[in-house]
Structure formats: structure tokens, C-alpha cells
């Protein structure tokens, strides 16, 4: 039997490992530049949080998120990463994690939640639509990478 719970600082290495696995799935294996120490610092500063699925003492999935402020909608929760290990998929764990994320956003008085999904990830798009989400196609992402001194 698995459990769904808020992460602790001790879970951050497992979360980092899941983020790296997600990058491989998203065909960006070398894209993760942040290091575990940065996760610890951000967690201590309450900049990031996560909800994890645990089975027999092992983290098997997670939603990784943080609060943002929308000039149009106010408090917003941003879902950065969402993953369940392959061998634990199709058991309802992803739905439980997503529901826990939505509950957390409501508890924090967020008016909306946001995330990105790759256009080729049809399974994820179907999942989000089943949960009542709209997938915006009229807004393009902007990004500019900065060099750190």
C-alpha cells in the first residue's frame, strides 16, 4: 500500500532523482542544471515544495510545485514537475498526487494552478483534460538563460 504525503527535507535527493528521470523522459537528459544543494536551500527558504507517493519506504512519484503571483489572478500554484515511476503507473497514484496538489493550492487560497505539458505527451494532455483543465495553445513560452557568476 502506498501513501501520499508532503515531502520532508530528507526526500529532496529522491525528488532530485525523479526530476532527472523526468528530463530523460522529456528527451532532455542533460537539461537539469540545478544541484541537490540548491534544492535544499530553496526548500529551507520555502521557495519550493512537493507531495510524494511512497511505497515500502521508497519515493515512487511526486508533484513538485511553488507559489507564484499572477498580476491577473493573484495567488497561483505552479506545478513544475509531476512524475510517477513507470512500474507504478496506471494504479491511480498520479491522480492521488494531482488531487493532493489541487487540495494544497486551495488550502493556500490560490485562484488557479498552472503548468506546462509537452505537445507530444498525449497521455498527460488526456489526464489534465479529464481533470477539467484547459490546455492553452495561444500563449508561447519565453525563456532566456542567464549565466551565473
N, C-alpha and C positions, 0 to 999 in steps of 0.2 A: 504494500500500500504506500502510495506517495503522499507527501504533504506539500502544501503551498504555504509559504511564509515570507515575511520581509527578510531581506538579506542582513547579514552582520558583516562586520569588517573582516572576519575570518573567511568569508565567502568570496572576497574580491579576487583572489587568484583564480578560483574556478570560473568566476564571471569573465575575467580576462581571457581565459582559455576558450570559453564559449564564443566570445567576441571574435577571436582569431579563427575559430571553426566557421563562424558565420561569414567572415571575409573570404574564406576558401570557397564556401557555397556560392557566394556572390561573385565569384571569379575575380577576386581582388586579393590574392593570398599575401601580397606584400604591402597592403594598404594601411595596416594597423601600425601607427607610429607612436601612439601613447604607450607608456610603460606602466607596469603594475604600481610603481611608486606614485605615479600621477593619479591613479585610481584611488589610492589610499588618501592622498592629500585632498582630492576633490570630495571624497566621502566624508572626511573629517570636517570639511568646510560646508557640508550639506548641499553641495552642488549637484550631486548625483545620488541615485538610489536605485534599488532593484527589488523585485519579488522573485523568489526562486521556487522551483519544484525540486523536491529532494526525495530520493528513493534509496533506502538502505544506507543512509549516510552520504550519498553521492548526489551532487547537484546535476540534474538531468535536463534542466531548462530554466529559462529566465526571461523576464522583461526588465529592461534597463531604461531608466527614464530620468527626467529632470524637469523642474518647473521653469517656465518662461512667461513672459508677459506680452500679450498681443495688444497693440495700440487700438485695435478694433474690438476685441472681445475680452480683454482683461486677462485674468489668470488662466493659463493654459498649461497642460502637461504634455511634454514632448516624449514620445516613445522612440528612443534611439535604436535599441536592438531588441529583438524578440526571437527566441530560438528554443526548440526542443530537440534534443539529440534524436537522430534518425530512429534508433531502435525503440524509442518511447513514443513515437508519433502515432496518431490515429487511436489514441486512448482517452481523448478528452482533456489531456493535460494542457495543451495550448489554449483551449477555451477557458479552462480554470485560471490560467495565468492572465489571460486578457481580461477576464471578468474581475480579477483581483486588481489589475491596473486601473480599470474603469472605476472600481469602488474607491481606490486610493485617490484618484483625481477628483471624484465627487466629495470625498472627505476633506480635501484641501480646497474646496469651493471653486474648482476650475469650471469655466464655462465651456471649454472644449478640450479635446485631445487631438494631437496631430502626430503624423509620422510620414515616412516615405516608404514606397514599395517600388521595387523594380518592375518595369513594364513587362518583362518576360516571366515574372513569378506569378503565373496564373493561379496556382493553388492558394497563395497568400491573398491575392486580389479577391478570389471567391470567398475566402474566410472573412475578410473585412466586410465585404458586401453583405454576407449572411448576418453579420453583426450590426447592420444598419448604417455602415459608413459610406460616404461618398468618396470616390477616387477622382481627385481633381486632375484635369488634363490641360487646363488653360493657364496654369502657373508654371513657369520654368524655374528650376533651381539655379541660383547664382552661387559661385564659390570662388574664393581667392585664397590660395595657400600662402601663409606667411613664414618667413624664415625666422627662427628664434636665435637670439644672440647667445 
